[in-house]
Amino acid sequence: MSDKKSNVSDKASEIAKNIWLAGVGAYGKAADEAQERLEKAGVETPKLFRDLVKAGAALEESARENLKPSKSSVEDRINKVRENFNLQRFGRSDELSHLQAKVDLISKKLDLLTTALTESGAITVPKTPRKTAKKKSPAKKATTRKKTPAKRKSAARKSKA
């Protein structure tokens, strides 16, 4: 039995040694391949870089050519939207001043018509009582605001009507 044990032990040692040598061989082979690839990359890298630069330049030029028409079409679209917005926009200043002039003219004509009809006796216009001004306390006077020119204009328009 000791022969069997010794024989099994020798085989186990031989198998372990072969496993170790296979690992060392794999490491050596991987190191050699890595060294070859590194040397190859050192030679091929400038060529690869130049090829990539050429391809990038060609793509950039192509993209620029394709963007020129789309840039002008985008600008055309923006201009169309602006035109449509201006056509649909209410209350432009020149239109507002024109409408205000018309309203003022109509108000004057209405006042003249009312006066003429009242004087002829065709209609009677009830007079509205005037409100008396209330005295303000000193605390309230400090918090009151002055009328701005826009408020004065609107107040003047209301008093005409």
C-alpha positions as CSV (number, residue, x, y, z in Angstrom):
1,M,0.0,0.0,0.0
2,S,2.8,2.4,0.5
3,D,3.7,1.9,-3.1
4,K,0.2,3.0,-4.1
5,K,0.4,6.0,-1.8
6,S,3.8,6.9,-3.2
7,N,2.6,6.4,-6.7
8,V,-0.5,8.5,-6.2
9,S,1.5,11.2,-4.4
10,D,4.0,11.3,-7.4
11,K,1.1,11.6,-9.9
12,A,-0.5,14.4,-7.8
13,S,2.8,16.2,-7.6
14,E,3.3,15.9,-11.4
15,I,-0.3,17.1,-12.0
16,A,0.2,20.1,-9.7
17,K,3.5,20.9,-11.4
18,N,1.9,20.7,-14.8
19,I,-0.9,23.1,-13.7
20,W,1.7,25.5,-12.4
21,L,3.7,25.4,-15.6
22,A,0.5,25.9,-17.7
23,G,-0.3,29.0,-15.7
24,V,3.3,30.3,-16.1
25,G,3.1,29.6,-19.8
26,A,-0.2,31.4,-20.2
27,Y,1.2,34.4,-18.4
28,G,4.3,34.4,-20.6
29,K,2.2,34.1,-23.8
30,A,-0.1,36.9,-22.7
31,A,2.8,39.2,-21.9
32,D,4.4,38.5,-25.3
33,E,1.1,39.3,-27.1
34,A,0.7,42.5,-25.1
35,Q,4.3,43.5,-26.0
36,E,3.6,42.8,-29.7
37,R,0.3,44.8,-29.7
38,L,2.1,47.7,-27.9
39,E,4.8,47.8,-30.6
40,K,2.2,47.6,-33.4
41,A,0.1,50.3,-31.8
42,G,3.2,52.6,-31.6
43,V,3.7,52.3,-35.4
44,E,0.0,52.3,-36.4
45,T,-1.2,55.0,-34.0
46,P,-0.1,58.1,-36.1
47,K,-1.6,56.5,-39.2
48,L,-4.8,55.7,-37.4
49,F,-5.0,59.2,-36.0
50,R,-4.4,60.8,-39.4
51,D,-7.1,58.6,-40.9
52,L,-9.6,59.6,-38.1
53,V,-8.7,63.3,-38.6
54,K,-9.4,63.0,-42.4
55,A,-12.7,61.3,-41.8
56,G,-13.7,63.9,-39.2
57,A,-12.9,66.8,-41.6
58,A,-15.0,65.2,-44.3
59,L,-17.9,64.7,-41.9
60,E,-17.6,68.3,-40.7
61,E,-17.7,69.6,-44.3
62,S,-20.7,67.5,-45.1
63,A,-22.5,68.7,-42.0
64,R,-21.8,72.3,-42.8
65,E,-23.1,71.9,-46.4
66,N,-26.3,70.2,-45.0
67,L,-26.8,72.9,-42.4
68,K,-26.7,75.9,-44.7
69,P,-30.1,75.2,-46.3
70,S,-31.7,74.2,-43.0
71,K,-30.4,77.3,-41.3
72,S,-32.1,79.6,-43.9
73,S,-35.3,77.5,-43.8
74,V,-35.3,77.9,-40.0
75,E,-34.9,81.7,-40.4
76,D,-37.7,81.7,-43.0
77,R,-40.0,79.8,-40.6
78,I,-39.1,82.3,-37.8
79,N,-39.9,85.2,-40.0
80,K,-43.3,83.7,-41.1
81,V,-44.2,83.1,-37.4
82,R,-43.3,86.8,-36.6
83,E,-45.4,88.0,-39.6
84,N,-48.4,85.9,-38.4
85,F,-48.0,87.1,-34.9
86,N,-48.0,90.7,-36.1
87,L,-51.1,90.1,-38.1
88,Q,-52.9,88.5,-35.3
89,R,-51.6,90.8,-32.5
90,F,-54.3,93.1,-31.1
91,G,-53.7,96.6,-29.8
92,R,-50.7,97.9,-31.7
93,S,-50.0,101.5,-30.7
94,D,-51.0,103.1,-34.0
95,E,-54.2,101.2,-34.1
96,L,-55.0,102.1,-30.5
97,S,-54.4,105.8,-31.1
98,H,-56.7,105.6,-34.2
99,L,-59.4,103.8,-32.2
100,Q,-59.1,106.3,-29.3
101,A,-59.6,109.2,-31.7
102,K,-62.7,107.6,-33.1
103,V,-64.1,107.0,-29.6
104,D,-63.4,110.7,-28.7
105,L,-65.2,111.8,-31.8
106,I,-68.2,109.6,-31.1
107,S,-68.3,110.9,-27.5
108,K,-68.3,114.5,-28.6
109,K,-71.1,113.8,-31.1
110,L,-73.1,112.0,-28.5
111,D,-72.7,114.9,-26.1
112,L,-73.8,117.4,-28.8
113,L,-76.8,115.2,-29.6
114,T,-77.8,114.8,-26.0
115,T,-77.5,118.6,-25.5
116,A,-79.6,119.3,-28.6
117,L,-82.3,116.8,-27.6
118,T,-82.4,118.0,-24.0
119,E,-82.8,121.7,-25.2
120,S,-85.5,120.8,-27.6
121,G,-87.3,118.9,-24.8
122,A,-87.4,115.6,-26.6
123,I,-85.6,113.9,-23.7
124,T,-84.8,114.7,-20.1
125,V,-81.5,113.7,-18.7
126,P,-81.6,113.0,-15.0
127,K,-78.8,114.8,-13.2
128,T,-76.6,112.7,-11.0
129,P,-75.9,114.1,-7.6
130,R,-72.3,115.1,-7.0
131,K,-70.5,113.3,-4.2
132,T,-69.1,115.4,-1.4
133,A,-65.5,114.8,-0.5
134,K,-65.0,113.1,2.8
135,K,-62.3,114.4,5.1
136,K,-59.5,112.0,5.5
137,S,-57.7,111.4,8.7
138,P,-54.0,112.3,8.9
139,A,-53.0,108.6,8.9
140,K,-54.9,108.0,5.6
141,K,-53.4,111.1,4.0
142,A,-50.0,109.7,4.3
143,T,-50.9,106.4,2.6
144,T,-52.8,108.0,-0.4
145,R,-51.1,108.0,-3.7
146,K,-51.0,110.7,-6.3
147,K,-52.7,109.9,-9.6
148,T,-50.3,109.0,-12.4
149,P,-50.8,110.6,-15.8
150,A,-52.4,107.4,-17.1
151,K,-55.0,107.5,-14.3
152,R,-55.7,111.2,-14.9
153,K,-56.4,110.5,-18.6
154,S,-58.7,107.6,-17.8
155,A,-60.5,109.8,-15.2
156,A,-60.9,112.5,-17.7
157,R,-62.4,110.1,-20.2
158,K,-64.8,108.8,-17.7
159,S,-65.9,112.3,-16.8
160,K,-66.5,113.1,-20.5
161,A,-68.8,110.1,-20.9
